[in-house]
Amino acid sequence: MGSPLKSLVHDDDRYQRSFHLFLERSSEHQCMRDFIHNKLPDILSSIGDGKSHLNVIGVGSGAGEIDLEMLNELHKKHPGVTVDNEVVEPSSQQLHNYKVLVSQKPELNYIKFTWNKMTASEFEEHWKLSKTTQKADFIHMIQMLYYVKDPGATISFFQSLLDKNGKLLIILVSGESGWGKLWRKYRNELCNTEISQCVTTGDIKSLLDSKGVRYQSFDLPSQMDITECFTEGDEKGELLLDFLTEVLDFNKTASPELKDGVLELLRHPDCSMESEGRVIFNNNLGVIVIDKPN
């Protein structure tokens, strides 16, 4: 047995590089933007209950591009309303990027940003210790439930913070995506047991159904060009493979059997399609929207 594979999350610099390459190669942010501009406004129209001030929490906000698009839609639906925006993000580099982005947009002066360099579980602890009774009107958790130990408990905590008519928005990869297929086959070899790295919207829906929690769901079709993964020694291919497997230096540290098996599955019609000589991976996402508990 070789040494256990190291999770990509332990090397923030390589994680950020592989993540940026993933965004370049995929339609991830585009499909989110389509949802934010076309579906989110209706979801946001009912929050706030006529208040002149709204509280928003972004959990795992990254560099803020998607957050600011959502806040913009919120502003259009509720013009004249001031916003307290709690940003929860453990990466200091991403938080810095977010602050730079905000500094370039003076029109955001209706928003007060509070920067929390912490994980979701640290934020939960911090919130409980502060004994605050403040409630949130809109909470979003985009592509972050992979990094918590117990997604169900995390959802329950943030759902408990919702005010009347509040909404909790979750975006994750779809159970029917290539990610879902990859994780089902190689969960034991690839998935970091300290976190819930292999969770999909399918898992979250099953969890919510078992608790009788009502939710709305939406599918976001998305794809990703992974052609370079199949060229031995290609630096970008290796970065993409790290991102797909969430393993640090997967190409160098995985056993030949695991590497061959993963590459074969990535190319399989269950995960990808081939078009004009390119291998296009199914990166479909799902959105789940949960209301304040009754």
Rosetta blueprint (number, residue, H / E / L):
1 M L
2 G L
3 S L
4 P L
5 L L
6 K L
7 S E
8 L H
9 V H
10 H H
11 D L
12 D H
13 D H
14 R H
15 Y H
16 Q H
17 R H
18 S H
19 F H
20 H H
21 L H
22 F H
23 L H
24 E H
25 R H
26 S E
27 S L
28 E H
29 H H
30 Q H
31 C H
32 M H
33 R H
34 D H
35 F H
36 I H
37 H H
38 N H
39 K L
40 L H
41 P H
42 D H
43 I H
44 L H
45 S H
46 S L
47 I L
48 G L
49 D L
50 G L
51 K L
52 S L
53 H E
54 L E
55 N E
56 V E
57 I E
58 G E
59 V E
60 G L
61 S L
62 G L
63 A L
64 G L
65 E H
66 I H
67 D H
68 L H
69 E H
70 M H
71 L H
72 N H
73 E H
74 L H
75 H H
76 K H
77 K H
78 H L
79 P L
80 G L
81 V L
82 T E
83 V E
84 D E
85 N E
86 E E
87 V E
88 V E
89 E L
90 P L
91 S L
92 S H
93 Q H
94 Q H
95 L H
96 H H
97 N H
98 Y H
99 K H
100 V H
101 L H
102 V H
103 S H
104 Q L
105 K L
106 P H
107 E H
108 L H
109 N L
110 Y L
111 I E
112 K E
113 F E
114 T E
115 W E
116 N E
117 K L
118 M L
119 T L
120 A H
121 S H
122 E H
123 F H
124 E H
125 E H
126 H H
127 W H
128 K H
129 L H
130 S H
131 K L
132 T L
133 T L
134 Q L
135 K L
136 A E
137 D E
138 F E
139 I E
140 H E
141 M E
142 I E
143 Q L
144 M L
145 L H
146 Y H
147 Y H
148 V L
149 K L
150 D L
151 P H
152 G H
153 A H
154 T H
155 I H
156 S H
157 F H
158 F H
159 Q H
160 S H
161 L L
162 L E
163 D E
164 K E
165 N E
166 G E
167 K E
168 L E
169 L E
170 I E
171 I E
172 L E
173 V E
174 S L
175 G L
176 E L
177 S L
178 G H
179 W H
180 G H
181 K H
182 L H
183 W H
184 R H
185 K H
186 Y H
187 R H
188 N H
189 E H
190 L H
191 C L
192 N L
193 T L
194 E L
195 I L
196 S L
197 Q L
198 C L
199 V L
200 T L
201 T H
202 G H
203 D H
204 I H
205 K H
206 S H
207 L H
208 L H
209 D H
210 S H
211 K H
212 G L
213 V L
214 R L
215 Y E
216 Q E
217 S E
218 F E
219 D E
220 L E
221 P L
222 S L
223 Q E
224 M E
225 D E
226 I L
227 T H
228 E H
229 C H
230 F H
231 T L
232 E L
233 G L
234 D L
235 E H
236 K H
237 G H
238 E H
239 L H
240 L H
241 L H
242 D H
243 F H
244 L H
245 T H
246 E L
247 V E
248 L L
249 D L
250 F H
251 N H
252 K H
253 T H
254 A L
255 S L
256 P H
257 E H
258 L H
259 K H
260 D H
261 G H
262 V H
263 L H
264 E H
265 L H
266 L H
267 R H
268 H L
269 P L
270 D L
271 C L
272 S E
273 M E
274 E E
275 S E
276 E L
277 G L
278 R E
279 V E
280 I E
281 F E
282 N E
283 N L
284 N L
285 L E
286 G E
287 V E
288 I E
289 V E
290 I E
291 D E
292 K L
293 P L
294 N L
